Amino acid sequence: MDALILFWSHALAAACFGALMIWRLGDIARQPTQRLIAGGFALTACWAWLAAVAPGEAVVGFAESARNLLWVSLLYSLSGAGGERQHGLKLVYAAVAGVIGLQLIGGLLQLLSPGWTIAQTGLILRITTAAGALVLVHNIYGQAAPASRSNIRFAMLGLTLMWAYDLNLYTVIYLGSSSAARLMEWRGLAVVLAAPLFALATRNDGAWRVRPSRAATFQSLSLFAICAYFALMAIVATALRGTGVDWSASLMVGALAVMTVGAMVLIPSRRARGWAKVKLAQHLFEHRYDYRTEWLRFTETLGRAGPDAPPLSERIVKAFADIVDAPGGLLLVGDKDRGLAIADASQWPGADLGSDTPGNSMQFWSEVEASARVLEFEGLRHGWASARDREVMVPRWLLDDPAVWAGIPLLHHQRLVGFVVLAAPDFRRQLDWEDFDLLRTAGNQAASSLAEALGQEALSQAQRFEEFNRRFAFILHDIKNLVSQLSLVARNAERHADNPDFRADMVATLRSSVGKMNELLQRLAPHSQSRVQRIETQSLRPILTAAIAARRRDRDVNLLGDASVEAAVDATALEQAVGHLIQNAIDASSGEAVTVRVDSGEGEVSITVTDKGVGMDGDFIRNRLFEPFASTKPGGFGIGAFEARSLITAMGGRLSVDSRPGRGTSFTILFPAAEAAAEPTRKRA
């Protein structure tokens, strides 16, 4: 070993860290973190100086252990592991500190009773310390907030450089490599290279504190457990090697057998896995749940959409079951007519539920709504439930089924819209405040989704009723017109019954009326087609002639203009719309003839229905004419104009009106002419 290189490399490291300590003396009083940083600089400088002037002495090992312990204390301070119930992080840091403590004990034993086994064990402990410290550095940097990560980056690089060099150095020494002496000589230079990194890090002493997540803590525990396992195996192997007997094969077989039996017990058993999860969460973490993960999973389950998504009721049950690892559950909803009703039981693992099992338990529903409490049925069965829970009149079928474990009310604006019953998990446990808070909060979220779905269902049902009522109103208006037509036939039959032409006309009218009544009844069917079914280019004459003929029996209705022009219309719908307008014109006029004029020009065809009746004022036309149930006629339904415009608009036409009080009214229907209507089709072709 070149003593000169070893001396100057470590002396330079001592000078660099001594200068850093002096530089940070002014910040020592400001906060504990600064005191730990300055202390780390001081102990690193002392260790480097002792390694330079007394290489190989036991005091160098003690100084190195003290240096490592102080830097680990700094990481502990940065991580916030000192917070309440941060058991997992405390365990990791306690384990690393314990290994450093074993180094000190091993160093004392080596002084009192030097031996190969103790020396080798000391090397393994130093390897474990370096590996565990690197795990902690990774944990701190990986979980730091983006804003603070830039502040601690160079400090973490400096510690990584120092401990990574130590890890490689002691591993090479343990393996007996010839390069170990050369690595020991240049060790001080690696520490010198770390000094500028610390200097850059301490320029900005902003917020360094981080709060590692549950995943980071599990990762640190797992990595350190792996390091500890290898260290333990190496220590045991070293100790057994010192006895002169080769126990390695037996030790390997025994360890493998223990791990195999443990895996066979833990992995297949849901109860064992549930027990392990509960105990780990209880003793290693501040909170039982990783709230961010749970909430993201809960909302993702509730909001799942698409053709393959299960119904909302099933998603609600699954979302709650996933929180507490329950195998399934029920969703109960209130029904004023039948009491409680089961909305979903597809995931229920308990007793078979008949359709009438819930029964009339609205008192239970009202009491749960008033208390807004999560019910623990296990406590109700065994008598250790709270007094408020025992006041709720729980249905007997819920208490008799041992699979019923917990009940979560779904409250939306203080109104109970659902009640989730969870089956007991494989490892039954008593619910605590975290369970109650999380389940209650999740219940409010699920209640919003369920209330929205129930509201949408009620709205859809109301819309179906509205559509039925709308159809019925139109049909009733058409029936009124048919009744007027048949009444006229009945009156004329008394005078013209002997006239063969009249009888033939009467039979044709009756046949037409019966056909229209059957058509009206078909339109009441829930899945009936739209009234505008088949739009095709055709002549207007037969359509207008039929509409006029049905209403000219007690009033002259004259067809003027060129009715042979063609337009793209639905014949039945146009006849009905024109019939409504003619009937309104007849009702509004007193004895005057009604005219229907057809004109064409500028790519449009117009049909104008004109009367010389009482007319309408502008306010009525703007605000009431095309509103349903608005009419100026005694006994009028106010449906004709509204339905006429609906039919015309559905065919792609327009309806305008021109009216003056005392001067009559003109309704004008406008359609694109047949050639103009076909033009866009030719362009697209």
Phi, psi and omega in degrees: 000133179278103185294328183294316179297317180299317182296309186289326179293317181285325178296319178296321177297319179297320180294317181297312182285332173296319178296320177298320180296315180296324180296326184264006181300324181293342183260359186298322186281351188283315183202155184302325181300320180293326178293321178293322178296313179297321177296321177297320176298316183296312181292326177295320177296316179298314179300316181297321180293317178296321178295333179282319187265338182223060182296139177087352181280155182296330182298332178295318177296319178298317180296322178294319179296319178296320177299312180298320181297322180289319178294324176295324177297323177297315178299321178298319179294320181291326187284342184073020181292349178282356180295166183296129174064026172274061190292322182298311179294321178301321180296319180297311181292323178295324179294316179296317178296325178296320178296320178296320176299321177296327175300315180297318179295318178298322178297320178295318179297324179294326177292317184283321184216084183299142179194158183292320183295316180295321180295316180294322177296321177299320178297318180297321179295323179289324174298316180295319178300313180298317180295315179296321179294322177295323175299317180294320178298315178299319179299313182297310185290320182294331183258001180290148176295149181306325181291322183270345182297323179293333180287325186259359186303309185290325177296319179293324176296320179297314179294323178297316179299316182294310185282330176295321177296318179298318181300313179293321181298309184288331175294318179295320179296317182296324180280352177077028181285150180287344181277000183297320181296318180295320177296323179294324180296318185268008180299321180298325180294323177298321178291324177299318179294334178285335184300313178298329178296318177294324179296317178295323182291323185276357173296323181243103182263041179291196185294111178262344189291138176231163178232097181299145180278176176298320180298320180293321179294316176301320180296315180296317178299316183296313181296318180290325177297322177296315178299316181295322179298311180297321179297316180297316178299320180293320180295315180297316179298320179296316180296318180291326178296327180291341180279347181088358180248136181274100179260005189298318182295315179296319179297318180296316180296319180295315180296319179296322179294317180297315180295323180294315179297318179299318179293322179294330179280317189280315189292312183287335188271116176293326179295318179294319178295319178297318178298315181297319180296316180297315183292321178296314180296326183287324190253346185249344188231155179295322180235151180293326187246147166273096193298323179297312180297315181297318184290320177297318179293320181297310181292327178294320178293316180296319186270006182300133183228173179117167183295334182266359182289138177291167179299158182301319181300320178291322179294323179297313180298316181295321181299318179287321180297324180294330182295315186252014180059036176279147181286345181171193181183186178235154169239119178256141175232157181272138177229119184298331183273323186246005184080225178279143178227143179275116178275330179206130175221023185292338182247020184277120181267358185277207183296154179294130183256124174284166183293337183255012185300310183303313177070191184273090183236046183290339175295316175302316180300315181294321181290321176295320178298321181287322183278327180056035183252147171284126184266137177250099187292332177299319178291325178293327180287321187258003170087005180255014175289161180293161181298323180293324178291324181290342179285341181284131179278088183281133177303144184299326182294334176286322181284328184284336181274112182294344179286340181288123188241310184216151178232130183244120177284141177254099185256129178236110184054050179063015177244128182282116181254348180190165179216118182265126176252119182261139174283153183292136175290172182296324174255104182284136178217164178277135178290145178241188186297327179293318177299312182299314182295314183292316181293323179294316179294317177297326177298321178297320179293315179295326179297322178297316179294317181292318179297322178295318179295317178295322177295320178295321179295317178296321178295319179297319178295318178296323178294323177295319176295321180296319178296319178297316180296323179295314178298319182296322179296316178297316182294320179298322177295318179293323178296322177301318178294321178294322178297319177298318180295316180291326177297320178296319178298318181296321180293318181288337181295330180295329183263331188238022183298331183278353183276117181301321180297319179296319180296320179296318179295323180294317178299318179296320179295316179297318180297318179295320181295318178297317178299319180292323178295319176297320178296320178296319178296322178296327180290344176281344181297143184301326185252025178292152182284166177298152180294333175265102188251322188221102179264123179212157180287125183201163179288145180276343187300306182298328181292312182290324179299317180295320180294321180289318183298326182288347187228012184257014186289327179244013180202143177286129174234115186257134176262119183242162177085185182271092182281000180277355180297158183247151176208157179275102184218167168264120188299314183295316181294318180294320178300319180293317181295313179296323178299319177299315182293320178296317180297318177297321179295319179296317181292331184276341183254160182240089176087343181284148179289150176254138181245144174238113185246136177248127177228157177218152179159150179056040174077011181227155174242131181241142174237115184246124177254119187236138174228165178250038185274206187287337180077178182223150178274168184296324181296317180295320180296317184288320193251341188228339189301312184262017173268139179294146176069019174252119184212147175262356183267138175298125181080004179284150181272338182072028184251332190304306182295321180297312181292322179300313180295322179299316180294316181294317179297320180297335178270003179088016180256185179227151178233124178238162183223141175228120185212146175226136178302128179082356184240355177101181187221145173233122172258129182240124176259130181241128176232149170298139177297161184303317180295317181292323180293328181279343184301311179301326179296318179294323180294319180292326179293000000 
